[in-house]
Amino acid sequence: IEYYYDLMAASDKLGHLLDLELENPTGEQLGRRKQGAEIMMQNVSFGYDPHHGLFKNFQLTLAPGERVALDARSGHGCTTLTELLFGLRTPQHGLITI
């Protein structure tokens, strides 16, 4: 029965991803870079439930070429953080720049 709940949770996440817009129509086309880019998250807040935020005023700066690992238990925001960085989710507050 545990596998059934895992399958249901996975299909729910997939449904959320399929409901998102394919492209951000207001974005701009950028050329390829020879070097990496700096990634900054400034005062980013996000939560699935408006009363219980997953991130509140989150700050992150990654220098070009810097590598990091996300290590947390299931449900603690690693996937959501990645989705925010890739533009699959929109922060409720703050700015993400690459």
Salt bridges, closest charged atoms under 4 A:
ASP12 OD2 - HIS16 NE2 3.43
GLU83 OE1 - ARG89 NE 2.81
